[in-house]
Amino acid sequence: MDLKSEIKKLAREKDAVILAHNYQIDDIQEIADFTGDSLGLSIEASKVKNRLIVFCGVHFMAETAYILSPNKKVLLPEKDAGCPMADMVTAEGLRKMKEKYPGVPVVCYVNSSAEVKAESDICCTSANAINIVKSIDSDRVIFVPDMNLGHYVSRFVDKEIILWEGFCPIHRRLTAKEVVGLKEQYHDAVFVCHPECSPDVVDMADHVCSTSGFYTYIKKSDRKRFIIGTEKGVLYRLKLENPDKEFILAYDTFQCKNMKKITLNSLYESLLKEQHQVTVPEEIRIKAYGSIQRMLEVPRNF
């Protein structure tokens, strides 16, 4: 059986839209209707009329899709595909932090659970985090859960950023020593990294950007060789769009195991049986939706 053809056929029959995060395996990205970052995909899903959303990503992403499209059925092909960073903050833990800093607004990275979003004042992505924090009328801000992204934001705002001590284990794995070695080996290469990397790695970057920002920056660049400081899934599209350019992954195992759990087989089974549905209790969904909506209302050119 040609699984890719069967999945496409089944998606049409089931009135389904297939979303794939940039970190998914190549085969999944190839057959997806939309690829992109977690929030961008959820927004795209809310615009289409399909009754079924199959989100090839991790759990918080499927939750976000449901938050924005509660009238649609949302499936996550691998029910145990989670995010270690998102798991580092809980709603209960955040409530305790809010008690410690009463009245201080909470900015929540979209890489978080629905419950955490519901306890927050406003969400952000890695692409708009600086603008979101700047938009808040307060000298102090609680930032959860990624302390590395929060530290990066603090470089550009005149506010005190109170950091939750969470992080992405995959991005944190990259060290400044490894970057130095790569720069010496590939002296003509441009080092591009994600702000989830540690501050000392960010300091060495020629350009820092969100996942989607990699595609824009590299496509526009006239340079021919790039050291890639984010999850290896981005290489699929980078190579497609830039066949004349060379990409060196910052370390060989720059790979999120959770993001790689979904296969063509599990996608097919999920679609066929409409299994592993993701929902959010309505009370939590409404509060989480408010945090996302407030983010979307902030002008992009703030």
N, C-alpha and C positions, 0 to 999 in steps of 0.2 A: 504493500500500500504506500502510495506517495502521500506522506503525512501532510506536507505543506499544502498540496492541492485539496486534500480532504478537509483540512482545517478551514481553508478559505471557503470551500463549498458549505461546510457545516455552519460557519459564521453567517453566511447569506441566508441559509435556511432558518437559523435561530434568531435572525435579526440582531446580530451581535456586532459590537465594535471591539477590536483588539488593540489594546494600548501596551506599549513596551517602553520601559525606562531605558535610558542610555547605557545602563550597566548590564543589560540582559545579554545573553549569548547571541552570537551573530544570527543564527537560524531564526530566533524569535524576533529580532529586530527586522529581519528581512521580510517577514510575512505580516508584520503589524500594520494596522491602518494608520496609526500615529505613533511616532517615537518622540521622546523628549524628557524633560525633568518631571518630577512628580506632580507639582502644582499645574504646570502647563498642560499636562495630559488630562488632569481632572477637569480643567476648564474646557478643554476640547470636548471631553466626554459629555459635559453638561450642555453643549451646543447641539450635538447630534440627536437625532430622533430615535435611534436604536433603543430597543427595550432592555438589551443586555450589554453590560460592560465587563469585559474580561481584562483584568489589570495584571499584566506581567511585570511584577515588581515585588515589593514587600508589603507587609500588613498595613502599616500606617498610610501607605499610598492608596490602597483599596478603600480604607476608611475615609480618606479625603475625598475620593471620588463619590462615595456614598453621601457624605456630608453635603456635597454640592448637587447631587442627583438622587435624592431619596425616593423618587418615583421609578427608578430603574433598579434592576437586579445586578448587583456587583459580585463578580467571582474573582477569587485569587487562586490560580491553578495549584499552587503548593501552599496548603493552609499553615504550615509552620515556617514560612519564609518571613523572618522577622528582621529587625534592625537593632543591633546591640546598642547603638547610641540612643535611639528612641527609648529603649528599655532602661536607660540610666536615669531617667526622671519619671516619677510617678505623680499623679494628681495629689496624693496625700503629702508627698515630700514637698511639692510646690506650695501647697497650702501652708505648711509649716514655715517655709521660706518667706512667704507673704506676711505671715504673722511677725516674723523677725524684722521685716522692713515694711511696716504698714503704710499704705498709700502709694508705694512705689510701683509704677506700671510694669507689667510683665510683657516682654517681647519673646515670642515663642517661634523658634525655627520650625518649619513645616515638617521636619524629620522628627515627629513626635506623635504620641497617641492622641486620639480624639478627646480623651479625658483631660489630658494636659492642655490641649488647645482650648478646651472649655473653661479652664482655670486661668487662661491668659487674656490680656487686653487686646493684643494684636499679634498676628503672625508675620513671618518674613521668610524670604528665600535667601539663598546665598547671593543671588543677583541683586536683590533690592534691600538687603539688611541695613546698609548704611543709610539709605533714604528713609527707611522706616524709623530707625532710631532718631534720626534728625527731626522727623516730623512730630515726635512726642514732646509735649509741653511739660517737661520735667527735667531737672538737673541730674536725676538718678534713674537708672533703668535696670531691672532684673532681666537677664538674658539666659534663656534655657533652650536646649540642653547642651549645646556645643560651645565649650569654653574657647576653642581655637577660633571659630567664626566670631564669637563675641570679642575676643582679643583683637582680631583683625579690624572689626568695626570700631573699636575704641581708638584706633589710630586716626580716625577721620571725623570724630565727633567730640564736641566739648561737653561731655557728660561723663558721670561716673557709671561705669558698666559693672554691675554686680553679677559675677559669673557663676553659673551652675557648673560643677566640675564633671561634665560629660564630654565625650569625644568619640570620634569615629576610629575604631581600632585599625582599620585599613589605611586611612590617611596618616594616622599617628605613627604608623610603622616606618614611614620614610624619615630618614635622618639627614641632618646637614652633612655629615661625613660622606654619606652615599652620594649626595648631590655634588659635593666637591670632586669626588672621584669621577663622576660622569662628565662634569664640566671640563675636567682636565683631559679626559679621553675624547670627548667630542667638543673641542674648543670653539667650533663654529655653530654649535646648537643653541637654540633659545629654550630656556627653562620656563615652562608654564605650569603653574600649580593651582590647586583648589584651596580656598581659605580654610578648609577643614584640616589642612596640614598644620604642623606645629609652627609656632612663631619663628623659630630659628630657620626653618625651611622656607617659610614665606619671605623672610629677609633676603634670601638668596635668589628669589624668583625674578625673572625678567618681566613676567606678567602674571597677575593673580586674577582668577575669574571663576565664575560658576561653571557647572558642567556644560550648559548650553553655550557659555561664553567661549569655551575652547573652540567650538566649530566656527564661530564668527571671527575670532581673532586670527586663527591659523589660516582660514580661507583668504583673509585680506592681506596677510603678511607676504612679503616677497622673499622671506627666508626659506631655506629648503630643508632644514633639519631641526627637529624639536624633541626635547626631553619632556615627557608627559607625566605630570605629577597628579594623577588621579586614577580611578579604577579603569582597568584595561578595556572595559566594554566600549569606551569612547573610540577606540581604535577602528572599530568597524566602519563607522560613518566618516571618520577622519580620512581613512584610506580611500573610501569611495569618492569623497569630494576633492581630495588632494593627491591624485595618483603620482604626481611628480615630486612629492615631498616624503621625507623619511621621518619615522617616529620611533623614539627610543623610550620604552617604559622605564619609569624611574627606579623600579625594582621588579625583579622577575615575577614575583607572586603578588603583584598589586591587584588583587582580586577579592571581591566580596563573595564568600561562599553562599550567603543567603540570596544574593542577587542572581547567582548562577544555578539555583535549585530548579527553576522552571525549565522544562525541556519540551520538545515538540510533543512527546507522549503525554506528559502531564497536562499540557495545554489542551490537547485533543480530548482527553478524558474529562477534564473539567467542563469543556464546552458541550461534549456529548451528553453528560449526565447532569449538567448545570449544578455542579457540586462545589463545595467550599465557598458558600455565599458569605459575604461580609456585610454586616449591618452595624448601626450605632443607635443606642437608645435615644428616643426623640428629644428628651430633655438635654442630654449631652450634645446631641447633634446641633440643636438650635444655638447653644452657647458657642460651640466650636465654629459654627457657620459665621457667627458674629465676628469672631476674631479674624477669620479669613476675609470676610467682606470689608472690614475696616482696613485691612492691608490693601485690598484692591482699590479702595477709594483714595489712597495716597497718590498724588500726581507723580508720574514717572520721572519728570524733570525737576523734582523737588530741589 
